[in-house]
Amino acid sequence: MVTENAERYDKNNFELIEEDDICLEVMRQHLDLWDDLQWDEFSLKERLEKNPFQYQQYRMLWLAEKHKARKIEILMDEYIGQLYDDLKYKSSKTLSKVEIEKYYIVKDVRAIKFTKAHMRQLIRAEVYEHIAISFKNQGFEMNAYIKTLEV
């Protein structure tokens, strides 16, 4: 699966996060995925029986990955909030909001790691979303094919 935007820019660390690498990682975890998304008139009956289960399976994986991304986001927000408070109120320097956000938080090693993990997890969730949508569309395609045979 190649996405339209094959890379995302991590502004905090001047690196590219390769969406294609994450897609390949997911594909390696689900080796039969490509075969499961293929069908012809000979495998139609079998594919129609499996399709709803596979759609639900990947939909649940998508929701689980989305939930993980939300958990990372919450942890990241908590950490950045604490870091901001420490810099603003416990630092010996008098720093403005803009200075803290522009010069300190974006260079904090742990904040950068949180941001990268969050971005990677969002991409993983997006990959599973597209897989679930592919199975949903496959069901519609197979049903449309059957209706054309009935005519």
OpenMM code with the backbone's topology and positions (N, CA, C; nanometers):
from openmm import Vec3, app, unit

residues = "MET VAL THR GLU ASN ALA GLU ARG TYR ASP LYS ASN ASN PHE GLU LEU ILE GLU GLU ASP ASP ILE CYS LEU GLU VAL MET ARG GLN HIS LEU ASP LEU TRP ASP ASP LEU GLN TRP ASP GLU PHE SER LEU LYS GLU ARG LEU GLU LYS ASN PRO PHE GLN TYR GLN GLN TYR ARG MET LEU TRP LEU ALA GLU LYS HIS LYS ALA ARG LYS ILE GLU ILE LEU MET ASP GLU TYR ILE GLY GLN LEU TYR ASP ASP LEU LYS TYR LYS SER SER LYS THR LEU SER LYS VAL GLU ILE GLU LYS TYR TYR ILE VAL LYS ASP VAL ARG ALA ILE LYS PHE THR LYS ALA HIS MET ARG GLN LEU ILE ARG ALA GLU VAL TYR GLU HIS ILE ALA ILE SER PHE LYS ASN GLN GLY PHE GLU MET ASN ALA TYR ILE LYS THR LEU GLU VAL".split()
positions = [
    Vec3(0.0849, -0.1167, 0.0000),
    Vec3(0.0000, 0.0000, 0.0000),
    Vec3(0.0897, 0.1234, 0.0000),
    Vec3(0.0785, 0.2051, -0.0997),
    Vec3(0.1547, 0.3283, -0.1058),
    Vec3(0.0562, 0.4427, -0.0894),
    Vec3(0.0864, 0.5281, 0.0027),
    Vec3(-0.0047, 0.6385, 0.0310),
    Vec3(0.0245, 0.7553, -0.0623),
    Vec3(-0.0708, 0.8462, -0.0721),
    Vec3(-0.0530, 0.9629, -0.1579),
    Vec3(0.0645, 1.0472, -0.1087),
    Vec3(0.0702, 1.0695, 0.0216),
    Vec3(0.1778, 1.1467, 0.0810),
    Vec3(0.2705, 1.0472, 0.1494),
    Vec3(0.3775, 1.0084, 0.0816),
    Vec3(0.4607, 0.8975, 0.1282),
    Vec3(0.5523, 0.9334, 0.2439),
    Vec3(0.5533, 1.0559, 0.2869),
    Vec3(0.6375, 1.0915, 0.3989),
    Vec3(0.5759, 1.2069, 0.4759),
    Vec3(0.6064, 1.2093, 0.6037),
    Vec3(0.5624, 1.3210, 0.6869),
    Vec3(0.6842, 1.3811, 0.7521),
    Vec3(0.6829, 1.5096, 0.7638),
    Vec3(0.7968, 1.5823, 0.8140),
    Vec3(0.7811, 1.6029, 0.9635),
    Vec3(0.8816, 1.5586, 1.0384),
    Vec3(0.8836, 1.5814, 1.1818),
    Vec3(0.9571, 1.7131, 1.2045),
    Vec3(0.8830, 1.8201, 1.2269),
    Vec3(0.9413, 1.9539, 1.2390),
    Vec3(1.0340, 1.9658, 1.3583),
    Vec3(1.0074, 1.8881, 1.4632),
    Vec3(1.0869, 1.9006, 1.5843),
    Vec3(1.2280, 1.8444, 1.5695),
    Vec3(1.2461, 1.7490, 1.4813),
    Vec3(1.3770, 1.6856, 1.4738),
    Vec3(1.4318, 1.6841, 1.3319),
    Vec3(1.3689, 1.7557, 1.2413),
    Vec3(1.4130, 1.7679, 1.1037),
    Vec3(1.4369, 1.6323, 1.0383),
    Vec3(1.3451, 1.5413, 1.0590),
    Vec3(1.3540, 1.4090, 0.9978),
    Vec3(1.2252, 1.3790, 0.9239),
    Vec3(1.2348, 1.2856, 0.8338),
    Vec3(1.1173, 1.2390, 0.7635),
    Vec3(1.0705, 1.1099, 0.8280),
    Vec3(0.9423, 1.0987, 0.8474),
    Vec3(0.8848, 0.9741, 0.8944),
    Vec3(0.8225, 0.9098, 0.7724),
    Vec3(0.8775, 0.7981, 0.7318),
    Vec3(0.8354, 0.7312, 0.6095),
    Vec3(0.7083, 0.6508, 0.6320),
    Vec3(0.6016, 0.6932, 0.5677),
    Vec3(0.4756, 0.6202, 0.5778),
    Vec3(0.4872, 0.4827, 0.5133),
    Vec3(0.5630, 0.4732, 0.4057),
    Vec3(0.5766, 0.3450, 0.3372),
    Vec3(0.6435, 0.2408, 0.4258),
    Vec3(0.7385, 0.2831, 0.5085),
    Vec3(0.8032, 0.1896, 0.6009),
    Vec3(0.7022, 0.1346, 0.7015),
    Vec3(0.6145, 0.2199, 0.7479),
    Vec3(0.5123, 0.1771, 0.8429),
    Vec3(0.4127, 0.0843, 0.7739),
    Vec3(0.3771, 0.1146, 0.6491),
    Vec3(0.2886, 0.0263, 0.5713),
    Vec3(0.3510, -0.1116, 0.5555),
    Vec3(0.4792, -0.1157, 0.5229),
    Vec3(0.5481, -0.2440, 0.5072),
    Vec3(0.5527, -0.3203, 0.6395),
    Vec3(0.5718, -0.2483, 0.7467),
    Vec3(0.5728, -0.3102, 0.8800),
    Vec3(0.4387, -0.3782, 0.9088),
    Vec3(0.3301, -0.3104, 0.8760),
    Vec3(0.1966, -0.3675, 0.8957),
    Vec3(0.1756, -0.4865, 0.8030),
    Vec3(0.2201, -0.4736, 0.6777),
    Vec3(0.2043, -0.5827, 0.5811),
    Vec3(0.2807, -0.7078, 0.6268),
    Vec3(0.3977, -0.6881, 0.6890),
    Vec3(0.4744, -0.8018, 0.7402),
    Vec3(0.4016, -0.8710, 0.8550),
    Vec3(0.3237, -0.7948, 0.9295),
    Vec3(0.2475, -0.8522, 1.0402),
    Vec3(0.1260, -0.9298, 0.9899),
    Vec3(0.0794, -0.8980, 0.8705),
    Vec3(-0.0399, -0.9614, 0.8121),
    Vec3(-0.0036, -1.0109, 0.6720),
    Vec3(0.0684, -1.1202, 0.6681),
    Vec3(0.1241, -1.1696, 0.5418),
    Vec3(0.0192, -1.2060, 0.4380),
    Vec3(-0.0991, -1.2489, 0.4788),
    Vec3(-0.2034, -1.2885, 0.3842),
    Vec3(-0.2916, -1.1723, 0.3395),
    Vec3(-0.2624, -1.0541, 0.3854),
    Vec3(-0.3490, -0.9396, 0.3588),
    Vec3(-0.3684, -0.9144, 0.2097),
    Vec3(-0.2604, -0.9127, 0.1347),
    Vec3(-0.2717, -0.8833, -0.0085),
    Vec3(-0.3588, -0.9877, -0.0785),
    Vec3(-0.3380, -1.1145, -0.0436),
    Vec3(-0.4190, -1.2215, -0.1031),
    Vec3(-0.5657, -1.2077, -0.0641),
    Vec3(-0.5906, -1.1682, 0.0605),
    Vec3(-0.7282, -1.1538, 0.1081),
    Vec3(-0.8029, -1.0395, 0.0389),
    Vec3(-0.7287, -0.9447, -0.0136),
    Vec3(-0.7928, -0.8325, -0.0825),
    Vec3(-0.8129, -0.8590, -0.2323),
    Vec3(-0.7701, -0.9762, -0.2784),
    Vec3(-0.7884, -1.0145, -0.4181),
    Vec3(-0.9037, -1.1138, -0.4283),
    Vec3(-0.9790, -1.1066, -0.5354),
    Vec3(-1.0853, -1.2042, -0.5593),
    Vec3(-1.1128, -1.2132, -0.7083),
    Vec3(-1.1702, -1.3252, -0.7464),
    Vec3(-1.2155, -1.3442, -0.8839),
    Vec3(-1.3444, -1.4258, -0.8780),
    Vec3(-1.4003, -1.4581, -0.9940),
    Vec3(-1.5294, -1.5279, -0.9947),
    Vec3(-1.5201, -1.6678, -0.9327),
    Vec3(-1.4002, -1.7249, -0.9279),
    Vec3(-1.3839, -1.8594, -0.8715),
    Vec3(-1.3738, -1.8574, -0.7185),
    Vec3(-1.3247, -1.7485, -0.6641),
    Vec3(-1.3097, -1.7388, -0.5181),
    Vec3(-1.4187, -1.6520, -0.4556),
    Vec3(-1.5161, -1.6125, -0.5343),
    Vec3(-1.6182, -1.5177, -0.4885),
    Vec3(-1.6956, -1.5675, -0.3666),
    Vec3(-1.7420, -1.6906, -0.3707),
    Vec3(-1.8218, -1.7434, -0.2594),
    Vec3(-1.7412, -1.7432, -0.1297),
    Vec3(-1.6194, -1.7920, -0.1368),
    Vec3(-1.5324, -1.7962, -0.0185),
    Vec3(-1.5024, -1.6552, 0.0334),
    Vec3(-1.4748, -1.5638, -0.0577),
    Vec3(-1.4428, -1.4252, -0.0196),
    Vec3(-1.5648, -1.3566, 0.0423),
    Vec3(-1.6857, -1.3828, -0.0111),
    Vec3(-1.8066, -1.3243, 0.0459),
    Vec3(-1.8297, -1.3720, 0.1890),
    Vec3(-1.7939, -1.4957, 0.2169),
    Vec3(-1.8104, -1.5487, 0.3527),
    Vec3(-1.7098, -1.4871, 0.4492),
    Vec3(-1.5862, -1.4658, 0.4037),
    Vec3(-1.4805, -1.4135, 0.4910),
    Vec3(-1.4848, -1.2616, 0.5072),
    Vec3(-1.5348, -1.1932, 0.4062),
    Vec3(-1.5244, -1.0478, 0.4017),
    Vec3(-1.5776, -0.9754, 0.5254),
    Vec3(-1.6983, -1.0032, 0.5731),
    Vec3(-1.7471, -0.9286, 0.6901),
    Vec3(-1.6593, -0.9483, 0.8138),
    Vec3(-1.6093, -1.0700, 0.8322),
    Vec3(-1.5207, -1.0964, 0.9455),
    Vec3(-1.3915, -1.0166, 0.9323),
    Vec3(-1.3338, -1.0156, 0.8128),
    Vec3(-1.2081, -0.9441, 0.7932),
    Vec3(-1.2268, -0.7934, 0.8070),
    Vec3(-1.3387, -0.7430, 0.7574),
    Vec3(-1.3667, -0.6007, 0.7739),
    Vec3(-1.3715, -0.5659, 0.9225),
    Vec3(-1.4430, -0.6459, 1.0009),
    Vec3(-1.4541, -0.6202, 1.1447),
    Vec3(-1.3191, -0.6359, 1.2133),
    Vec3(-1.2430, -0.7349, 1.1731),
    Vec3(-1.1119, -0.7593, 1.2321),
    Vec3(-1.0207, -0.6374, 1.2145),
    Vec3(-1.0127, -0.5863, 1.0934),
    Vec3(-0.9248, -0.4721, 1.0678),
    Vec3(-0.9838, -0.3421, 1.1212),
    Vec3(-1.1132, -0.3340, 1.1292),
    Vec3(-1.1761, -0.2171, 1.1912),
    Vec3(-1.1409, -0.2113, 1.3399),
    Vec3(-1.1422, -0.3280, 1.4051),
    Vec3(-1.1066, -0.3336, 1.5469),
    Vec3(-0.9579, -0.3022, 1.5669),
    Vec3(-0.8731, -0.3503, 1.4757),
    Vec3(-0.7310, -0.3166, 1.4834),
    Vec3(-0.7100, -0.1668, 1.4638),
    Vec3(-0.7852, -0.1084, 1.3721),
    Vec3(-0.7778, 0.0366, 1.3484),
    Vec3(-0.8158, 0.1118, 1.4755),
    Vec3(-0.9262, 0.0718, 1.5380),
    Vec3(-0.9691, 0.1400, 1.6604),
    Vec3(-0.8684, 0.1221, 1.7736),
    Vec3(-0.8069, 0.0040, 1.7816),
    Vec3(-0.7056, -0.0200, 1.8847),
    Vec3(-0.5830, 0.0687, 1.8618),
    Vec3(-0.5406, 0.0807, 1.7366),
    Vec3(-0.4258, 0.1657, 1.7047),
    Vec3(-0.4582, 0.3128, 1.7293),
    Vec3(-0.5801, 0.3511, 1.6983),
    Vec3(-0.6254, 0.4882, 1.7222),
    Vec3(-0.6263, 0.5177, 1.8733),
    Vec3(-0.6687, 0.4191, 1.9507),
    Vec3(-0.6702, 0.4332, 2.0961),
    Vec3(-0.5275, 0.4473, 2.1509),
    Vec3(-0.4336, 0.3693, 2.0963),
    Vec3(-0.2935, 0.3809, 2.1379),
    Vec3(-0.2394, 0.5207, 2.1072),
    Vec3(-0.2765, 0.5730, 1.9902),
    Vec3(-0.2318, 0.7076, 1.9528),
    Vec3(-0.2868, 0.8107, 2.0505),
    Vec3(-0.4107, 0.7929, 2.0908),
    Vec3(-0.4715, 0.8853, 2.1871),
    Vec3(-0.4008, 0.8776, 2.3228),
    Vec3(-0.3646, 0.7559, 2.3654),
    Vec3(-0.2932, 0.7396, 2.4918),
    Vec3(-0.1568, 0.8069, 2.4870),
    Vec3(-0.0863, 0.7914, 2.3750),
    Vec3(0.0434, 0.8582, 2.3592),
    Vec3(0.0250, 1.0086, 2.3618),
    Vec3(-0.0801, 1.0561, 2.2956),
    Vec3(-0.1075, 1.2003, 2.2929),
    Vec3(-0.1334, 1.2538, 2.4336),
    Vec3(-0.2078, 1.1797, 2.5134),
    Vec3(-0.2362, 1.2223, 2.6504),
    Vec3(-0.1076, 1.2280, 2.7323),
    Vec3(-0.0251, 1.1229, 2.7219),
    Vec3(0.1028, 1.1217, 2.7941),
    Vec3(0.1924, 1.2359, 2.7482),
    Vec3(0.1944, 1.2605, 2.6173),
    Vec3(0.2751, 1.3679, 2.5622),
    Vec3(0.2275, 1.5032, 2.6140),
    Vec3(0.0957, 1.5244, 2.6141),
    Vec3(0.0408, 1.6504, 2.6639),
    Vec3(0.0715, 1.6708, 2.8119),
    Vec3(0.0618, 1.5632, 2.8897),
    Vec3(0.0946, 1.5725, 3.0319),
    Vec3(0.2405, 1.6104, 3.0509),
    Vec3(0.3287, 1.5433, 2.9769),
    Vec3(0.4715, 1.5722, 2.9894),
    Vec3(0.5028, 1.7156, 2.9479),
    Vec3(0.4498, 1.7572, 2.8326),
    Vec3(0.4778, 1.8925, 2.7832),
    Vec3(0.4192, 1.9975, 2.8768),
    Vec3(0.3027, 1.9690, 2.9328),
    Vec3(0.2434, 2.0614, 3.0300),
    Vec3(0.3308, 2.0760, 3.1538),
    Vec3(0.3824, 1.9638, 3.2027),
    Vec3(0.4709, 1.9678, 3.3189),
    Vec3(0.6014, 2.0388, 3.2855),
    Vec3(0.6552, 2.0108, 3.1677),
    Vec3(0.7779, 2.0776, 3.1228),
    Vec3(0.7568, 2.2278, 3.1128),
    Vec3(0.6431, 2.2676, 3.0567),
    Vec3(0.6109, 2.4107, 3.0454),
    Vec3(0.6053, 2.4743, 3.1840),
    Vec3(0.5347, 2.4104, 3.2771),
    Vec3(0.5249, 2.4647, 3.4135),
    Vec3(0.6624, 2.4764, 3.4781),
    Vec3(0.7446, 2.3740, 3.4609),
    Vec3(0.8791, 2.3778, 3.5189),
    Vec3(0.9610, 2.4923, 3.4610),
    Vec3(0.9526, 2.5100, 3.3303),
    Vec3(1.0283, 2.6171, 3.2659),
    Vec3(0.9738, 2.7551, 3.3020),
    Vec3(0.8442, 2.7659, 3.3122),
    Vec3(0.7808, 2.8957, 3.3372),
    Vec3(0.7937, 2.9387, 3.4839),
    Vec3(0.7704, 2.8442, 3.5758),
    Vec3(0.7582, 2.8826, 3.7160),
    Vec3(0.8726, 2.8355, 3.8058),
    Vec3(0.9476, 2.7343, 3.7644),
    Vec3(1.0534, 2.6811, 3.8510),
    Vec3(1.1935, 2.7114, 3.7993),
    Vec3(1.2011, 2.7713, 3.6828),
    Vec3(1.3304, 2.8030, 3.6229),
    Vec3(1.3838, 2.9330, 3.6811),
    Vec3(1.5164, 2.9433, 3.6872),
    Vec3(1.5780, 3.0668, 3.7364),
    Vec3(1.5687, 3.1782, 3.6317),
    Vec3(1.5423, 3.1391, 3.5069),
    Vec3(1.5258, 3.2373, 3.3995),
    Vec3(1.3802, 3.2805, 3.3928),
    Vec3(1.3583, 3.4036, 3.3508),
    Vec3(1.2229, 3.4504, 3.3266),
    Vec3(1.1954, 3.4329, 3.1768),
    Vec3(1.1096, 3.3366, 3.1461),
    Vec3(1.0827, 3.3031, 3.0065),
    Vec3(0.9380, 3.3341, 2.9715),
    Vec3(0.9177, 3.3823, 2.8505),
    Vec3(0.7819, 3.4072, 2.8030),
    Vec3(0.7247, 3.2781, 2.7445),
    Vec3(0.5954, 3.2784, 2.7222),
    Vec3(0.5270, 3.1626, 2.6633),
    Vec3(0.5867, 3.1279, 2.5273),
    Vec3(0.6090, 3.2291, 2.4464),
    Vec3(0.6631, 3.2095, 2.3123),
    Vec3(0.8038, 3.1494, 2.3191),
    Vec3(0.8869, 3.2003, 2.4083),
    Vec3(1.0226, 3.1475, 2.4220),
    Vec3(1.0204, 3.0005, 2.4626),
    Vec3(0.9359, 2.9680, 2.5570),
    Vec3(0.9272, 2.8296, 2.6045),
    Vec3(0.8835, 2.7379, 2.4909),
    Vec3(0.7779, 2.7778, 2.4202),
    Vec3(0.7254, 2.6929, 2.3130),
    Vec3(0.8187, 2.6860, 2.1928),
    Vec3(0.8807, 2.7978, 2.1596),
    Vec3(0.9604, 2.8041, 2.0380),
    Vec3(1.1032, 2.7523, 2.0559),
    Vec3(1.1606, 2.7714, 2.1732),
    Vec3(1.3018, 2.7390, 2.1896),
    Vec3(1.3315, 2.6239, 2.2850),
    Vec3(1.2430, 2.5944, 2.3765),
    Vec3(1.2736, 2.4931, 2.4766),
    Vec3(1.1979, 2.3610, 2.4554),
    Vec3(1.0676, 2.3700, 2.4420),
    Vec3(0.9881, 2.2477, 2.4308),
    Vec3(1.0227, 2.1705, 2.3035),
    Vec3(1.0382, 2.2398, 2.1926),
    Vec3(1.0663, 2.1713, 2.0654),
    Vec3(1.2040, 2.1064, 2.0632),
    Vec3(1.2926, 2.1434, 2.1557),
    Vec3(1.4267, 2.0852, 2.1600),
    Vec3(1.4436, 1.9846, 2.2730),
    Vec3(1.3403, 1.9646, 2.3515),
    Vec3(1.3471, 1.8683, 2.4604),
    Vec3(1.3471, 1.7271, 2.4021),
    Vec3(1.4457, 1.6471, 2.4408),
    Vec3(1.4642, 1.5135, 2.3844),
    Vec3(1.3418, 1.4250, 2.4085),
    Vec3(1.2880, 1.4283, 2.5272),
    Vec3(1.1725, 1.3427, 2.5578),
    Vec3(1.0476, 1.3896, 2.4815),
    Vec3(1.0303, 1.5198, 2.4678),
    Vec3(0.9164, 1.5725, 2.3911),
    Vec3(0.9284, 1.5311, 2.2442),
    Vec3(1.0500, 1.5306, 2.1926),
    Vec3(1.0721, 1.4874, 2.0541),
    Vec3(1.0372, 1.3401, 2.0389),
    Vec3(1.0776, 1.2582, 2.1351),
    Vec3(1.0449, 1.1151, 2.1299),
    Vec3(0.8947, 1.0928, 2.1357),
    Vec3(0.8265, 1.1678, 2.2209),
    Vec3(0.6799, 1.1576, 2.2282),
    Vec3(0.6176, 1.1951, 2.0940),
    Vec3(0.6647, 1.3033, 2.0351),
    Vec3(0.6097, 1.3497, 1.9073),
    Vec3(0.6292, 1.2447, 1.7982),
    Vec3(0.7477, 1.1881, 1.7913),
    Vec3(0.7745, 1.0842, 1.6911),
    Vec3(0.6861, 0.9622, 1.7127),
    Vec3(0.6769, 0.9180, 1.8371),
    Vec3(0.5939, 0.8009, 1.8676),
    Vec3(0.4485, 0.8282, 1.8316),
    Vec3(0.4013, 0.9483, 1.8617),
    Vec3(0.2633, 0.9849, 1.8317),
    Vec3(0.2392, 0.9875, 1.6812),
    Vec3(0.3311, 1.0459, 1.6070),
    Vec3(0.3163, 1.0525, 1.4610),
    Vec3(0.3173, 0.9127, 1.3995),
    Vec3(0.4098, 0.8279, 1.4444),
    Vec3(0.4156, 0.6905, 1.3927),
    Vec3(0.2860, 0.6164, 1.4240),
    Vec3(0.2340, 0.6355, 1.5441),
    Vec3(0.1121, 0.5656, 1.5831),
    Vec3(-0.0079, 0.6154, 1.5030),
    Vec3(-0.0138, 0.7447, 1.4768),
    Vec3(-0.1216, 0.7986, 1.3931),
    Vec3(-0.1167, 0.7378, 1.2528),
    Vec3(0.0039, 0.7222, 1.1997),
    Vec3(0.0183, 0.6636, 1.0666),
    Vec3(-0.0248, 0.5177, 1.0690),
    Vec3(0.0146, 0.4424, 1.1738),
    Vec3(-0.0279, 0.3013, 1.1862),
    Vec3(-0.1807, 0.2927, 1.1896),
    Vec3(-0.2434, 0.3807, 1.2658),
    Vec3(-0.3900, 0.3807, 1.2735),
    Vec3(-0.4500, 0.4097, 1.1365),
    Vec3(-0.3896, 0.5023, 1.0650),
    Vec3(-0.4374, 0.5380, 0.9313),
    Vec3(-0.4248, 0.4195, 0.8343),
    Vec3(-0.3164, 0.3446, 0.8453),
    Vec3(-0.2970, 0.2269, 0.7595),
    Vec3(-0.4078, 0.1255, 0.7854),
    Vec3(-0.4347, 0.0977, 0.9126),
    Vec3(-0.5414, 0.0025, 0.9452),
    Vec3(-0.6779, 0.0554, 0.9021),
    Vec3(-0.6975, 0.1858, 0.9103),
    Vec3(-0.8236, 0.2437, 0.8635),
    Vec3(-0.8419, 0.2161, 0.7141),
    Vec3(-0.7364, 0.2364, 0.6377),
    Vec3(-0.7458, 0.2144, 0.4930),
    Vec3(-0.7651, 0.0670, 0.4590),
    Vec3(-0.7046, -0.0201, 0.5381),
    Vec3(-0.7251, -0.1635, 0.5153),
    Vec3(-0.8711, -0.1996, 0.5413),
    Vec3(-0.9269, -0.1498, 0.6524),
    Vec3(-1.0679, -0.1768, 0.6838),
    Vec3(-1.1583, -0.1232, 0.5735),
    Vec3(-1.1297, -0.0051, 0.5255),
    Vec3(-1.2094, 0.0538, 0.4165),
    Vec3(-1.1971, -0.0316, 0.2900),
    Vec3(-1.0783, -0.0860, 0.2656),
    Vec3(-1.0590, -0.1721, 0.1487),
    Vec3(-1.1470, -0.2963, 0.1565),
    Vec3(-1.1562, -0.3565, 0.2756),
    Vec3(-1.2434, -0.4731, 0.2916),
    Vec3(-1.3905, -0.4347, 0.2766),
    Vec3(-1.4263, -0.3179, 0.3273),
    Vec3(-1.5645, -0.2721, 0.3133),
    Vec3(-1.5978, -0.2515, 0.1652),
    Vec3(-1.5077, -0.1862, 0.0944),
    Vec3(-1.5282, -0.1639, -0.0499),
    Vec3(-1.5294, -0.2950, -0.1270),
    Vec3(-1.4478, -0.3891, -0.0844),
    Vec3(-1.4450, -0.5192, -0.1501),
    Vec3(-1.5819, -0.5868, -0.1417),
    Vec3(-1.6454, -0.5761, -0.0264),
    Vec3(-1.7796, -0.6328, -0.0107),
    Vec3(-1.8779, -0.5705, -0.1080),
    Vec3(-1.8724, -0.4382, -0.1230),
    Vec3(-1.9608, -0.3705, -0.2180),
    Vec3(-1.9316, -0.4142, -0.3613),
    Vec3(-1.8031, -0.4258, -0.3938),
    Vec3(-1.7644, -0.4663, -0.5294),
    Vec3(-1.8143, -0.6067, -0.5616),
    Vec3(-1.7991, -0.6975, -0.4669),
    Vec3(-1.8424, -0.8349, -0.4914),
    Vec3(-1.9941, -0.8417, -0.5067),
    Vec3(-2.0665, -0.7675, -0.4249),
    Vec3(-2.2125, -0.7651, -0.4368),
    Vec3(-2.2559, -0.7032, -0.5694),
    Vec3(-2.1871, -0.5991, -0.6125),
    Vec3(-2.2191, -0.5379, -0.7419),
    Vec3(-2.1905, -0.6358, -0.8550),
    Vec3(-2.0847, -0.7117, -0.8433),
    Vec3(-2.0511, -0.8121, -0.9452),
    Vec3(-2.1611, -0.9173, -0.9538),
    Vec3(-2.2083, -0.9621, -0.8407),
    Vec3(-2.3157, -1.0628, -0.8379),
    Vec3(-2.4419, -1.0064, -0.9029),
    Vec3(-2.4746, -0.8803, -0.8757),
    Vec3(-2.5931, -0.8199, -0.9353),
    Vec3(-2.5810, -0.8072, -1.0866),
    Vec3(-2.4609, -0.7842, -1.1362),
    Vec3(-2.4437, -0.7763, -1.2818),
    Vec3(-2.4624, -0.9142, -1.3458),
    Vec3(-2.4311, -1.0201, -1.2718),
    Vec3(-2.4527, -1.1557, -1.3251),
    Vec3(-2.6001, -1.1918, -1.3304),
    Vec3(-2.6793, -1.1346, -1.2415),
    Vec3(-2.8216, -1.1649, -1.2343),
    Vec3(-2.8996, -1.1029, -1.3493),
    Vec3(-2.8467, -1.0003, -1.4087),
    Vec3(-2.9160, -0.9294, -1.5151),
    Vec3(-2.9235, -1.0074, -1.6407),
] * unit.nanometer
topology = app.Topology()
chain = topology.addChain("A")
for resn in residues:
    res = topology.addResidue(resn, chain)
    for name in ("N", "CA", "C"):
        topology.addAtom(name, app.Element.getBySymbol(name[0]), res)
